[in-house]
C-alpha cells in the first residue's frame, strides 16, 4: 500500500518550506540518545496533518488493519484489512519527500504496538529537503528509508546553515565589490526576470 505526498505547489507549501526551525520528534527507534531527535517543524506539522487525515478517513484501517498511524494505536485489535501482510510505503518528491519520511517515522512508531501484525513500513523519498531531520534521526532511518536526487538538484542540499552561509558570502562579496550596488541589483533583477 503506497501513500504519496506531493511536493510544493501553493503559497501554503512555500510557508511550510520556510518554517525551518527544528522541533523535537520524541522517541526514535534505533537512534542514539547522545543528541536530540529533531525535524523541520513545518514539514513535521504537514506530516502530522496528513497522518491525522489518514486516521480520520479510516483507509489504512480498512486496507491494512492498522488502528492509527498518527499516534500509537489506541484500539486493542483492529479488524484484519483486505491488504493485511502488505508493506506500507510512503513516498514523495521535494516537500512531499520530507512529509513522507517523517510520516513513515511516525507510522513505524505507531504500528509497533501491533507486534507481528504490524505492516513493514518503508519510505522512498525523491529529492527530500536538506536539513529535514537531525543526524541522529537520519542514521536511525537508514535501514528503512531511501532517498535519491539527481545531478545538481539544490533542494536536497539546502538547509538553514547552507542558506545562512550563502547570505553571509553574498553580503561579503557585495560589501567588497567595487561595482555600484545599484548596477549589481539591476543586473540581478534582469537575470531573475529573464
N, C-alpha and C positions, 0 to 999 in steps of 0.2 A: 504494500500500500504506500503510495507516494503522496507526500504533502509538499506542494511547491509554493514558494513565496516570490512575488515579483520584485523587481528592482525599483529604483527611484522613478517616479512618474509624475508626481504632483508637488506643489509648494509644501504640503504637509510632509512629504517624504524628504524634501530638502531640509526642513526643520529637524526631522528625525536624524538625518545625517549630521547636521551641525551640532546636535547635543552630544558632544564628545567628552563629557565628564565620565569618570569611572564610577561604577556603582557596585556594591558588594553582591556576589552571587550566592553566598552561603556555602553549604557543604557541596563539594565536588568530588565524586568518586575518582580515585586514582591520583588525586592532587596532593602534593606535599603540603605540610602545614607551615612551612617556613616563610611564606609570603601570602598576602590576602588573595582570594579568588575574586577577580574584578571583571566587569564587562562594560562596554559602551552603553551609557544609560539610555540613550534614545532607542538604540536597537534592542536593548533588553526590554524596554517597555512595549515596543512593537511586537516582539516575540511573545510576551505575556498576553497581549491583546489577542493575537492570533490563536494561542492555545486556549484562552478562555472562550473564544468563538467556536473552536472545535469541540470543547467540552459541552457548550450550550446546545450545539446542533445535534450532538449525540452520534455523529457519523463514525467516530473511531470505536465507540462502544458497540455499534451495530456491526462494524466490519471486523474488528479485532478482539472484541470482548474486553477492551480497556475501559476501566471505570472513568478515570480522569487523567489528563496529561498536563493540565495547568498547575495542579497541586497533587500531593500524594493522595493515592486512592482512599476515598472515604467509604466506599461500598465494600462489603465483605467479599462477595463473589459475584462479579458481573456475569451475565449470561454469555455463553460461547458465541463468538461472532462468526459470520459467514466466511471470513478470511483468516480465522484463527490459525496460527502457525506461520503466517506470512511475516516478512520483515516490515517494519515501519521506517520509511526512508524520507528524510527531509531534504529538500534541495531548493536552490535559488541562485540568482545572479546578482552581484553587486549588493545593494541594500538587502535584497531578498536572500542572498547567501548568508549574510550576517544574521538575519532573522532566523533562517533555517538552522544555523549552527547552534544558536542559543536555545531555540525551541527544542532541538534534539537533546541538548543537555538537560533541559527541564523534563522532557518526556522520559529520558533514561532514569532520572531520579524518581519520577512519579510512578513509573511502572515497576520499579524494584520490588514493591510490596506484593506484586502478583507472583513472585517466585518463578517456578518453572513455566508457568503460563504466560509470563511476560514476553511480549514480542521483542525480537532483536531490533534495536534502534540504531540507525546509521545516518550519516549526513554526507552529501556531496555538494560542496559549495564552489560556485564558479565566480571567480574574482571577488572574494569577500573583502570588505573594507579592512585596511590595515588598522592595527590598534583595537581590534574587536574585543579581545579578551587579554587578560594578563598572561605572562609566560607560563605561570603555574597551571592555568586552565588549559592553555594551548597544548601543553605537554600531556595533560590528562586526557585530552580529546583525540590524540594521535591514533589510538587503536581502532576508533570507530568513525572518525571524520576525515574526509579527504577534500582538499581544496586544490584548485587549479586556476592558473591565469596564463594569458598568452602575451608574449613579447613585452612591449613597453607599457602595458596597462598601468596607469597611475594609481587607480583606486586601491589595489591590494598593498601598495607601498605607502599610502597615506596614513598618517597618524597625527595626533596633536603635536608630538615632538618634531616630526618632519615639517609640518606646517609652520611651527614656530621657527625652525631653522631657516626655512625659505624666507619667511618675513624678515628675520634678522639679517640674512645675507643680502636681500633686496634693499633694505634700508641702508646697509653699509655701502653697497655699490652706489646707491643714489647719493648718499652723503659725500662720497669721494669722486663723483663724476664731475668732469669739467664742463660737460654739456648742460645746457639750460634745462631746468626741471620741467618747464613748460614744453619744450621740444620733446623730451622723453615721454611725458604724459600724452602729448598729441600723437606721437608715433604708436604708443601702446593702445590708445583708443582706436586708431585706424586699424591696427592689426586685429584687435578684438572684434571689430565690426566687419572685417573682410571675410 
